[in-house]
Amino acid sequence: MKKTHSKGWIAFAAVLGVLLGGCQPTAKEDNEGNLRVVHAVLDAEALNVVVKDDSKATGLSLGNVSSYVSVAKGSLTTDVKSSTNGTLLLERAISYTNGDQTLALYGKRGAMQAVLLSDETSDPSSGKFKVRALGLSPDAGIVDVYLTNADLSTVPANFTNIAYASSTDFIELAEGDARFVFTAAGTKDVLFESPTQRYAAGGKYTLGVFPTTGGKLVNALQVTSGSGAGGSVLSNTKARVKAVNADPASAGYNFLAGGAPLLSNVPYKGASSYVTTGAGTPLLTLEAANVPGTAVASSSQALGAAQDFSLVAVSNAGTTQLVALADNNNLPTTGKAKVRFVNALSGTAADALVDFATQASGIAFRSASGYVEFVPGDSYTVTFTTPGGVTALATLTSVQWVSAGVYTVYLFGIAGGAMEARLVRDR
């Protein structure tokens, strides 16, 4: 059975109604309700939630749901604060009811959003379990959801076109063993795949597309309701990597993970697209393309679940090295492009300037700056200089950045010799 429509925050309210913090709500007077909080703000620390000077959740970390607590009925000032330093991140008057309800926190830390959701569920039919899907990732795009134990290529999606901040109706399925899979909508391009598990009769499950810093892969939130209710974030077993060759002496490199080829014969100043590999801590190796089988550099690097990385080959005083840079491919602010700067030139730190204004200072060799957002355009000038802007090292003119694009500008070359800047689009 396939459900193809989303109902936005109204259905989303019912979905989050199955998120239980380990205890059931208790009956309240007509002037009181029950409240719990879910934290889905990817770039925020643990949060405290206070309603009319009364604490409702303390130290709530990403992906967790608080227990129900009583809350007065009416329009009440609600504050969301950092649990580490008390910074006020959101203040809003919210109208609470005398029912069971969930306050969902989502979006980005600097522009946090909140919605109050009514929590209502119903029991599945005999021999069945209920499941629904919801979108919590602003970066994943539109997603299809499969719940199956069959070859993915042979079955249709159970849910289609799941957008950010939307949910589906519950559907009923026969109890049994299955895995759930998120794919890019209309394709079999896998964004997440869970282990096979038992879905028991009478169960109520919510499968949530959960945000990550990667530009494509996601993690998952699985929650249950009823007896023994709870929830957890399931980590992706995959990560994505791309290769960049910044070694001027190379004739082309092969990049491998755990002995398996990832990308082959990447030339100097070349940058590949992303490929998927296993998450974890594989041994990353580099070999000359014309001498395969002999490693010239290696590094054990933690590749985080559903995260993106740039594997960069560099040369330091004639010694080849391999460095992995974590890429944040989350979308920039609407209407902006996002850019960082990487120093792949040994022998000096570097400053990065855009249109002659400093954007990053003292970028060490083998390091990346933080990301900076810019208005899209096609006539930017990027300059790398020695620290303090004393000497220009390399300049790139007529640089184009488009809306929603994520970029890295690399400094390549040999200190005191030929140096140049190279623009790479990561998203």
N, C-alpha and C positions, 0 to 999 in steps of 0.2 A: 504494500500500500504506500502511496507517495503523497505527501502533502507539499504543495508548491507555493503557498502564500505565507507572508509574514504579517504580523499584526502590530509591529512597533512596540511602544512601551506598555500598551495595555496587556498584550500577551506576555511581554517581558516581565511584567509584574507577577503574573501567575507562575512563570518559570522560576523566578527567584524565590517564589513562595516555598519551593521545596528545599531551599538551602537552610539546613538546621544547624545550630551551633551546639548540639549535644544535649539539648533539653527541649521539651515540648512547652508551648505557651500555656499559661494558666488563665482561667476565666477571670475577667475584670469587670469592674463596675462600668456603668454606662458612660462615665466621664473619663475612662481610662482605656488604653489599648496596649498591645504588645509590640515591641520594636526590636529589630535586629539590623545589623549593618553588614554589607559586603564590600570588600576593598578590591577594586579592579582598576586601580590607577597605576599603570606600569612603572612610571618614573618617580613614584612617591614612596617615602619611607613609611614606617608604621604610623598609624593615625589614631588620634583620640577624637571621639565624637561627644559633644556636650549639647544637651537640649535644655534651654532655659536654666542654665547653670547647674544642670544635673547630668553627671557622667553616664553615658549609655554604652560606650565601648572604649577600651583603653589598650593601647599598644597593639592595635589590629594590623597585622601585616598583610602584604599583598597575597591575594588568593584565599584569604580566610574569611569566615563568617562568624560574627559574634553570636552569643546566646540571646534569646529573647529576654527583655527586661520591660517593666511597665513604663508607660509614657502617658502623660496627660493628653486629653483630647483638646484640640484647638490649634490656632496658628501660633507657633512658638519659634523663637529665635534658635537656630541650630548652627553651631560652630564646629568646623573640622580643623583640627590643629595637628601639627607635627608632634609626635610623641617624643622626639629627640630634643627639640629646642623650643617647643611651644608656639612656633610660627603659625599665625592664622592663615589657613589656605582657602577656606570657604566660609562665608557667613550668609545665612539665608533664612527667611521666615518660611516655615513649612507647616502645612495644615495636617495635623495628625488626627486619626479617627479612633474609634473605640474597638476596631478589629485588630487582627494580626497583620503586621506590615513590615516591609523591608525597605531600608534606606540604602539605595545602591549608589556607590561612589565610582565614577568612571572618568575617562578622558585623560588629560595630561595634568601634571601637578600644577603648572602655572595657569591653567584654565580649567580647573576641576569642575565637574558637573555632578549634580545629585538629583535623584528622582525617588519619590516615595511610592512604593509599590504595594498593592493589596495582595495578601497571601491566601490563596484558595486552591485546593486540589480536590480531586475525587478519586475513589478507588477503582482499579482496573477490574475487568471481568475475570471470572474464574479461569485459571490456567494461563493467564496473560500477564504481561507487565506493560507499564506505560513508559514512554520515552518522548522527550522533545529536545529541540536544539535551540541554542541562542548564540548570538554574536557579541563578543566582548572585545574583539580586536579591531581598532580603527585602521590598522595597516594591512589586514589580510585580504581585503577586497570581498567580493561576493563568494560564498562558500556553499558546496553541497556536502551532505552528510550521509554516510552509509553505515548500516549496522548489519553485519553479515559475517558468515564464516566461509563464504564462497570466494572464488577468484573475482576480484573487483571488476575485471573487464566483462564479466558475464551477467552482472546484476545492475538494476537501476538504483539510483539514489533513493533513500527513504525520505530525505528532505532536500529541497533545492532552493537556491537563491537566498541563503541566509545572509543578511546584511548586518553591519555593525549596529548595535543597540536595537536589534529586532529579535523576535522569537517565533517559533511555530506553535501550532496546537499540539497537544499530546496525540500520539497514535498508540494503538495497542498491537503488540506482537506476541507470538507464542514464546514461552520461556525456552531457554536453551543457551548454548555457548556461542559467543560471537565476539568480534572485534568491531570497534568503530573507527571510521576513517573520515577525515576532512579532505576535500579536494577543491581546487579552484573550480568555480561554477561552470558547469557544462563540459568538464573535462575529467580525465582520470589522473590528473597531475596531483600527486599526493602532497598535502601540507602537514598531515599528522596521521599516524596509525597507532592504535593502542594494542596492547597484548590481548589475546583471546581471554575472555572471562565469562563467568556464569551470570546470566540475567534471570533471576528467579521469579516465579509467579507471584503476583501481588506487589512487586517492586515498582517504584516510581523513580525514574532516572532523568536527569537533565545533563546534556552534553554541551558544554560551552566552549566556543572558540576563544582561546585565551591569548592575550597579547604577549609579544616578545620584542626584543630589539632588532630581530632579523627583518628583512624586507619581504619575506615570503613564508617561511615555515612558521608554525605556531605550536604552542602547547595546548593542553586541554584541561578544562575543569569538569570533573564528574561529581555530581552530588545526588544523594538519595534522600527520600523523606519517609516518614512513618517510623516504625520501630527500628532503633539503631541507626537513625539518620545521621548523615555526615557528608563530608565532601573533601576533595583534595585536588591539587593540580597534578596532572600527569605530564611528565617531561617527554619531549620528543626524543627519539633515538637517533635523529639525524641532525646534521649541521650543514652549512654551505661554506665553500671556500672558493676563492679566485686566486690566480697566480699573477705576480708582477715581477718582471726581471729588471732589476736596477744595477746589475753588475756589468760595467763597461767592457770587461775582459772576456765575457762569455760569448760562446757561439750558439747559445740556446740551451735551455735547461728543461729537464723533466722533473715534475713535482709528484711525489708519492706520499701516501699515508698508510702506515702499517704494511709497507711493501707493495701495496696496490697502486697502480698508476692513476693519477688524478688528471693531470694536464701535461701535454707533451710538446717539446721543442718550442718553448716560449722564448722568443728572441729578446735581445736587449731593448729596453723601453717598451716591450710588449706587455699587454694586460689582457687576461682572459675574461670570459664571462664566469658566473658562478656555477659550480657543480656541487652535487650533494654527496656527502660522505657520512660515516658514522660519527656520532657525538662521543665524547670521552676524551682520553689522553693518548692518542696514537703517536707513534714515532713518525714525524714528518721528515722526509729526506729529499735531497736535491741531487740530481746526477746530470752530468754533461750529456746532452742529447746525442753526441757522436761517440760517447763511451758509456752506453747503458749498462746498468748493473753495478757501477762503482759510485758510491755516495761521495760527494764532495762537501756536503754539509748536512747536518741533521739537528732536530730539535724536538723534544717532547713537549707538546703544547696542549693545554686543555681546550677542547672545542666544545663550548657550551651548547646545551640542547636548544635547537631551533635558532641558533645565532649564526651570524655571518662573519667571515674572517678573510683578510687579504694576506696571502703568504708571499713575502717579499724576499727575493734573493738580492743580497748586497755584498759589497767587497770592502773589507777593512784592512788596509795595509797589505793588500795582496791575498788575504785570506777570505774565502767565500763563507758567508753566513746566511742563515735562514731565519727570518723573524716573522711572527704571526701578529697581525694587528687586528683588534676587534673592531668590526664595522657596525655603526649604528645606522641602520637603514630605515628607521621609522620616518614617516612622512614629515616634512617640515610644516611650519605654520601655513595655513591656506594662502595661496598666492605668493609663496616664497620658494627659493631654492636653498639647499643646505650644502655647505662646503667645509672641508677640512684640508690641512696641509701636512705633508709628510716629508721629512728630511732623510733622503736615501744617499746623501753625500757624506762620506767619511771625512774626518779631519776638522770639521767646524760645526758649530751650532748655527741656526739660521732663523731670521725673522721672515714673516710672510706679510706682504702688503697687497692690498687691492685698491686700485686707483690711487696709489701712493699713500694710503692710510694704513697704518699697522694693524693687522688682524691677529697675529700670533707672534710672540717674542721668544727667542732662545730655544727653538725647537731642536732637541738633541738628535744626533745621528741615530737612526733606526726608530724614531719616534714620530707620533702624529700629534697634531694640535687638537684642541676641541673643535666642535662644529660651530660655524657661523652662518647665519641666514642672510640672504640677499634678495632684493627685488630682481625678478628675471630681467635679463638683458643680453645683448650680443656684442657689447663693446667694452667689456671690462679688461683691465690690465692687471696681471698678477706678477709681482716681483718678489724674488727671494734675495735677501741681503745678508751680510754678516751682521752679528748682533749690534743693535743700535743704528742700523741703516747706513753703516759707514761705507760699505762696498757692495755694489750690485753683483749678484752671482748669476742670476738667470731671470729672464723676463718673457712672459707669454702675453701676446696682445690679441685683441678681438675675441676675447673669451666669451662664449655663450653659455648662459645658465637658464634653464627653463623652469617654469613653475612645477613644483612637486619633485624636481630632480634632486638627487643626492650625489655629490661629487667629491673626489679627492684630487688635489694638485700635488704632484711629486716633484721633488728636486733630484735630478739625476746628474751623474758625471763624475769627474775627478777633480778634487780640490786643486786649484792652480792650473787646471787644464780645461778641457771642453766641458761645459755645464749647460744644462737646459731644464726647463720646466715642462711637465707633461700632465695634461688633464685627462682624468679617467672618470667615467660616469658609473656609479655603483647602483643607482636606481633611477 
